[in-house]
Amino acid sequence: MRNQSKSGKTKTSQGFSLIELLVVVAVILIVAAIAIPNFIRSKMRANEAAAVANLRNITTAEIVYSTTYGIGFSDNLAKLGGTLLLVDQNNAGLIDSVLASGSKTGYTFTYSILSQDAAGHVVAFAVTADPTLAGKSGDRHFYADQSAVIRHNETTTATAGDSPI
């Protein structure tokens, strides 16, 4: 389309050329290629930090449970949860219901009894936190027991022999 200006010169109005559009798309793709992996890594690190915090919550809840009820530690995570309507040794209300179910923020929490006394009370326990999808929801595996020391392993389920954080 040609427009006549006051000076008598002809001007043509044009849009962007195909090359200009391709350059813009290429720049956007490069920025996305840099940003998306960084976002995924930061999400995994956030999940790992949440898993460590949840292990701290569980070990603290176990100590409170033991001192409150005087029967040792709980024998499963569900007993540490509860609705808070009726608080007792089977519904202590010390951790949230999502964590008490054994899965939260991309990690699966497994509770194990290590030893019991003659009366059947739990005197030693262990909790492991493993990524639900290794490499996607987290890389590291975590372990805690009644000592409240949190340990980690880079490749497989963490144990009492692994390095503390």
Summary of the structure (lengths in Angstrom):
residues: 165
radius of gyration: 28.1
end to end distance: 69.8
largest distance: 106.2
contacts: 456
relative contact order: 0.12
helix: 36%
strand: 26%
